[in-house]
Each structure stands twice: as structure tokens, then as C-alpha cells.
């Protein structure tokens, strides 16, 4: 690609940044530049001012400008070239005639680039948060398929279905939800294509461009992309060892009144953190006081490897302000897209309408197979094996972190799920470290994929559930050595590098 | 439900209606009132002015006001009570505390009520546009499932997949599309949950609230609901025997520059009309001149029972402005939600991102089963049987229309698909006739479900594909008798009734 060398002048940038806002300065700057790229004010190939120059002009810290550029690069809007500067890559391009797809598509946001693909000499890839294929109980799955294929109502399973879901599965899930006090009187249940679609439908029904939504910070990219794709401004609530910081949350809910709050009660992705019982109560109180609905994403709750389960927010909430999302995909087969939502009927009525517009209904073959998988007891047997394997993998991960990561490294101590959050010692940048780690056979996702309002460049996510304990140990031994060496190199340098922009 | 009796005053209504607009007056009035209901200006339980009163006040024909009220009722925003008037049913209601779901949900549009459910003494329900369950080749389906279950890569089918679709299926469909000249160089293919999701993703990527989209008029409710749910204004292009009126279309495209045009090239739902070859060329020329993208929905194309197939718009378009939607659901098993989109790569890249946000990917079990169903030749064998049965059903329908419907009734003469469009003689209203038809064992969907810019109260859709020829004949015999009788009654009345409002 040949770059046009016209430079955007630093003087072109005069954003109204507010030091008072909940939105951090780097994010405000990001939004300002992203908007100018998307509207075509900054054209493809234009060079952005150097970080030092723009920082001076705007009276900002240079790291703030670097963080904004970093986020723009992650989102595919600019690219950094060593020694040359940063160039606009997104935005408009003149069309060759006929329909101008480029300018039509301008208004849609580009997503961040996905995780790195497979790489040579792989020792351990901690990139994907998903179960291990080797643990799939294929014979049990085949048995459930056979049961469905021999059912007398197979024809009706293959016929056009209801937007609410395959009724026998819906009834089964509703009975389970009632038994576990997860459904209140007047609640309804809708089957979706996994939790992701449930979040999407909730967004479609409750949000308009320009609205705000409160989410965990860091949070998994699937949720960030979904919400920013709906034109929504995210407010990140910091996640600590006990999950969301509820003091911070209370202030944000009161001050900003977001349209709703999305929270992962158990084994949050990416941190692995679980909301403590007091934090659950505080969160519900704060949400109720501000009259902000709570969307409880509990895709991981069944994957507890140690400790006692905590009551769901949906169970604790006596005021009907919570909607609960669950899914088969993390505990059974992610390739079958079946999840569900339980919540107040007025909301569920609208979600069902949105579901019908989105794709009529969820695939019925998979719904019928998963119902048999659950009712035959095969799901519970499989869950037990998954939890056993998960416990060994989590133990190997925590043990290897202790043994191999150098002093000054911090990491979460999840009791379940698939992920663990690591903060490298100052001044290391997990994104900068990644190319070397990959070259030596280890991959992970750096913190910038998960950042909402606060970019923690030292952070990275380790997804351990898909790896054997041996792989985990080997991978973390390599990563620990690299971190230690880079830490040594950094301490010998006068100034930390900032290679990305 | 107890109605509050505060009445909205006719003087409250002072909409700015334009006689010049492409949007018909009744629809403008509808939008004006719907907005006031949704914003809470007109509260639940308020009585609307009588149609006569409002017509006088606004200088409109009373039938215009009635048509607006009828559409408001269809969309669940008002309800008519005989002898009492029309009352607001949608909109806000004070909440009992905690989260106020009612007011949060206000901003989402309510969908029209669905078709009537099952009814007593059913002779023939022409309501559902779907294939006959009795024709599903269950043994062939089981054989394809068995083939998938014994595949060595079953584990990877059950693992998290790609947003693009199950790669072997995607390759198969892309090869087919290239073989049929449906894919141009530089085109890409994305697998979706049927055509409905493809339309939804295109809407998400290309539309913002307030945009306009050109569609056929009448058009099936799934598309209307989807687009109005995205906050879009629809412009209806009349459909005649040769499909869309391309002269009208050309004027609309030039004047209104909609974001895109959705067109069903073969056996349109609800009319059954097929675009002639000259109309296809004229449509493409008009779209190209106005630089408006064409979304070609071809869910029914494989269901041709007579005559020669016509080239797809996607084949005829040499300028890359057309995107083609297809699906397995009408020719195989609607309960499995698998369709696909073929079009220019820049658009497809964005659709893939939107797909990932919407639900990660389409269910992989069904994708693998349908691939085997196609590659084993079972799909083609099934299609041949479906076409044979469809031909008999279509012939029975056309024959019965000729025999049983009274003079003055007009109906389309489709060469395939699932639907036929009937216009009853003046002054009959197909919606008013429906309760009596249902009581006597026959159901259909009246025209108001399909109206975009022009409400044709005399029209109704007959979906014949799911019925045996014998059922079709019996049903149309009953319907013909009812129509003839009601026509006799109407001619004895001084003035046609307008019972709905």
C-alpha cells in the first residue's frame, strides 16, 4: 500500500477534553480522532502528529496521547510505522464507480483486529477462552443425536419454530430456573444463540446511539465490540479481586445513569474475578437506588473448581431489576449456539420480538439435542469431568505463575472459569512483549484488547481451560523467562521505549 | 383492563402532513400519532378523536384517518372498542418501583400482532408461508446426520467456530456460486442464520435511525418489522405482475436516494410475482444510476414449478452493486437456520464483524448436516420432490381460485414459491372478512400485514405450499362462498361499514 504523505497538522486537533469526566482523557482523545477519521475529515493515508507534538499542543501527558493512538491502532483506524509516524488506515476511499461501498460503510465501526493466528513452534497458546476439544464426550453427544433422530416429532423439530425457542427445551430450562429460584413470578425465558445474542438483543431493545452502558473494566472484546457497534459509550467500572468495585459503581450509576449495567458474577472474562456476596448485595442496592437494570452474564457459573457457589444476582434481587443470561456453550459444545435469558416479562416480550426480527428463531436441531443431553444426565456427567479437568488446569496455572513469573508480577486467583489476569512488573508492556513470546512459542492476549476506560499496558489474559497442565507449565516457564529477561533489559535502559506509536 | 377516560382532544393533533411526499398521508398520520404515544404525550388509556372528527379537523378523507388508526391497532398502539372509540394501549405506564421497564422499553417499537393461532373446525389455513412437514425426507435427513456423527472432525464441528461459517460449507457454497456466475471476482460469502439474519446484518451495517430503505409494497412482515425496528423509514415500490414497478422505482431512487433497495427476484412474498428479465435490467440500471445498492433476496428461487428460470440480478449486475441472499430453509428444513450472503468483499467484511457481534457464528451442527445433505445429492432429490408437490399445489390453488372466487376477484399467477395474492371485489375488506372465514374453517393473512406505503384493504395472501391439493380446494370453496355472500350483503347496504375503528 502506498501512503499519501499529506500530514494532518497538530493544529487540526483542538478537541474539547474534560478532566472532570468519567471518560478518561485518552479515551476522549481517541473518540475525537476516530470520529474525524470516520467522517472522512482525516482521510486514508494522512499522517497524524507525533505523540510528543500533540501532547505539547494539548497540554497532555505524552502517555495519554500514546494510549489514544494505541487504541486507534487496535481498532484498525491508524497504523504505526517505525521511524515514520502514524497514518490513517480507516475511513473513506474514493470508489471506482457504481455503488460506493467505501463511503456507505464508513458509518459502521471497524472492529479491533482479532487475536494472532497459529504460529510456528507453538508451546502454549493462552489466547482462546474456550473448552478443550479433547474433553468433548463425543459418544454421549452421538447418543443424544440418535435419541433426537428417532423421536416421533422429528418433523416438527425440522419445521419453522417459535422465536421463544423449542418449547420442550424452554419448559425444561424454566423449570430448572424456578427450582433454583432464578425465575421470579412473572418472569419469562427466551432461548438465544448463546449469551452473545442475548446481549445483542438486550442492546437492540434498550439502546440508542449515544446512550451509555456500564461494564466491567477490563471486559472481553465481544461485549466491547457489540456495544460500540451499537453506537454506545461505555463506562468501565474497575474490577478487583472481588469483582467490580462497587463503591466506584455506585458513584457512576448515580452520576451517569447508564441505560444498564452488564456484570459477570462468576469468573469474569478476562480477570477470572468473582463478585463476593457483600459485593453482590452492594451492586444490587446501587443499581436499585439508581433504577438501573442489571444484566447478569453467567456463562461461566457452572465452571466452579473450588469454594462454595454464591447465589446469583438474579436470586438476590427482590425487585425485578435483574435479567440473567446463561448458556450451554461453555459447559458443553460451543459449536452449538444455544443460550437463554430469564427476566421480567415486559422485557422478554420485546426481546422475543427482536429475536424474531434478528433470525426468526434459534436452530432447533441443536436445541433438541441439548435438551436430550441435559435430561439424560449426560450434561451433568460431562460437567463433572470438565470441572475435574478445569481444577487441574487452574492449579497448574496458579502453581506455574508462582514458580515462573518474576517477583513484582501480580495475578488473580480465580476459583473457576477459563481465565486469569496477569500484571507484569513496571515498566513492561504486555503488548510489546507479545511478538517475542510468540517467537518463542507462547501466545496470550494483551490488556489493550480488554481495556474500556483504563488501559493497563502491563496486563495480559491467560486462558488456561483449553490447555493440558503440562502445556500450561511449559508455556509459563517460557513466559516467565522472557518476562525476567525483558525486565532486566528495561532496567538497563535510560527511558522506557514506546515502540507502538 | 380499566380504561382511563381522559380523551385526547382533536385539537391536540396538528401534524405537518405533506401531500407531496412519497409517504402516503395515512402513513404520515400514523407516524405522527405513534410518536406521540411512544414519547408518552398520549398516555395509555387516552381516547383518540373519532375518525370523522379528526378527518374534518385535518381536511383529510375519513378513510385516510381510518387507515392510520387501523395500522396503529395492528401495531398494538391503540385498540378499537365498538361504540366507544379508539384508546391508546401502548406507551408508558407508571412503575411500581425499582427498574421502570415500561419506560425503558418505550423507545423500542412494538411489533404487529402475529397471525391468528390454530382455530376450531379448521378446513385450510393459508396463513403460514412454509413447506409441508409431511414432505420432509426424514430418512435422508437421518442419513446426513449419521454421516456427520461418524466424521473424524466431529470434535471441531462442536468447537467454537468462525463468524464466516463452517469452512467446508462456505467453500461448497462459494464454488456453487462461482459455477453459476453468482459470485464476481472479489466477492466473498458469509453464512448466516437464514435470509432473515442476512437482512438484519445488512441493516445493522448500512443503516442508522432516520434512514430510508426502498422495499416492495406489499412486502412480508418479517422485513417490515426488522427495518422499522432499526428506526428506518420504508418507501414501498408497488409490485405488479412483473414484480416491482421499475418506472416508479426509478423515480423513487433518484428522488429519495434510499440507503438500499431490497427486492425478491423470484416468487415474491406475499404476491408470488417474479421480476421479468426486462424489469431486472431496468431495476439494475435505475439502481446503478442512483448508486443505490440492491439487496436481492432469493429465498424462493429454487421453487420454480413452471417456466424457465431467469438470471439472478446478481448475475446480471456487472457493476458490483448487488448482494445476493439465499437459504436452505425454504427448500429443506426451516428449523435449521442456515442461509448465506454473496457480495462485494468490503461489505462482507463488515457483515462478518456484525455477525460476530450478533451471535459469534451460525450453529455448526446444522451447517455440517446441510453440507452432507447437499453433497450427497439428497438435497437435489428432495428439491425435485418439493417442486413436484409444489406444482400440484399451485395448480390446485389457481384452479380453485378460478372455480370458486366470484367475478371481480383478482389474483396473481405465480410460477413457483409459496404464495399468491388475492384482491377481493369492491367494497370488501379482507380483514373484516377474516373472523367469519375463521369461524367457517379458513384462515389467511389480510393485506394490512403486508402494507408499506399503500394499504389495500381488499387484499389477502394465500400461502398454499404447506397444504394438500384437497385441502386447498376445500378451503377455497368455503372462502369463495363467503366472499360471494358478503359481496351480496354489501351491495344491499347503503354505505360500506368501517367496523375496525
Interface residues (C-beta under 8 A of the other chain):
Chain A: X97 X98 X99 X100 X101 X102 X104 X105 X107 X108 X110 X111 X128 X130 X133 X134 X136 X138 X141 X142 X145 X149 X154 X155 X156 X157 X158 X159 X160 X161 X192 X193 X194 X196 X197 X200 X204 X205 X206 X208 X209 X222 X225 X226 X229 X259 X287 X288 X291 X292 X293 X319 X320 X321 X329 X333 X334 X335 X336 X337 X338 X344 X346 X347 X350 X353 X354 X356 X357 X358 X359 X360 X361 X362 X363 X364 X365 X366 X369
Chain B: X97 X98 X99 X100 X101 X102 X104 X105 X107 X108 X110 X111 X128 X130 X133 X134 X136 X138 X141 X142 X145 X149 X154 X155 X156 X157 X158 X159 X160 X161 X192 X193 X194 X196 X197 X200 X204 X205 X206 X208 X209 X222 X225 X226 X229 X259 X287 X288 X291 X292 X293 X319 X320 X321 X329 X333 X334 X335 X336 X337 X344 X346 X347 X350 X353 X354 X356 X357 X358 X359 X360 X361 X362 X363 X364 X365 X366 X369
